[in-house]
Amino acid sequence: MKLTPDFYQNRVCLNVLAGSKANAQAIWQAAEGHVLVGVLSKNYASVESAVEDMREYAALIDNALSVGLGAGDPRQSAMVSEISREVQPQHVNQVFTGVATSRALLGQQQTVVNGLVSPTGTPGRVKISTGPLSAQAPDAVVPVETAIAMLKDMGGSSIKYFPMGGLKAVDEFTAVAQACAKHDFWLEPTGGIDLDNYATILQIALDAGVSKIIPHIYSSIMDNATGDTRPDDVRTLLAITKKLVG
C-alpha cells in the first residue's frame, strides 16, 4: 500500500466523506487529487469487515483514504487504530487520547494522525479530554501550546479542531491557528464548514501561517437522499482553495 502522501506537496488538502466507492472516485477526481476521502469506522460491524471494504476504497483513490471515527465518537477510537494498522491509510482521525496507539500500530511516520481537541469558550485554551473515558469526566482544559506539545509527544501530526460550529468559535480558531503556525504543527478545522464560510475559515489559517491545513467539510455538501458528497461542491471548494492559496 502506498504510504507517501502526495498531498504533502500542497498546503491545503480537503477532507470529505464518501457515501460509496463510486462516490469516492468521483470526489477524488473532482478534487484533482487534493483530497482525503473519509470512510467512517462507525459504519462497520467489525474490524475485519471494515478492513476488507476500506482496502477496496483505497485501491480506487490511490490510497487517499481517511479512516474516520464518526462524528468524533470516542467509542470508535480503538477500532480506528486496529483498522489503520491493517489498511495503512494516508490519514487517521483520532481522539486526543488515541493518537499514540494509532501511531504505534501503524508502525511508520508517513500516515497523518490527527488528535481531536475542542473549543472551550476561551481563546488560547482547548479541551483535550476527548477519549472514551475522559470525555465523560470533568473537562481537561489546557493551553493550546501544551496540547500541541502533547500531540507531538504521542506521534501526532495535526490538531483536529472540532466542533467549530462554523464561525461560532472564530476567535478561538484564530488562536489555535496562530499556535499551530508558531509550533510548526498542522491544523484540521472541522464542524459546520460550508460553501459560504469555507473561504473565511481557510483564510484565517493561511493568514496565521499554518504550514498544512486539512479542512473537513461534511454534511453541508452531502446529498441527504443518497448519502453521497456532491462532486460539484468539491469542485467549488477546490476553486476557492486555488484562488486563496494561489
Protein Blocks (a to p, Z undefined) as FASTA:
>chain_A
ZZbdfklmpmbdcddddfbfklmmmmmmmnnopaccdddfklpcbfklmmmmmmmmmmmn
oopaccdfbgoiaklmmmmmmmmmmnopabdcddfklmmmmmmmnopakbccddddddeh
ighiacfblcfklmmmccddddfklmmmmmmmnopabdcdddeklmmmmmmmmmmmmmmm
mnopadddeehiafklmmmmmmmmmmnopabdcdddfklmccfknopacfklmmmmmmmm
mmmnZZ
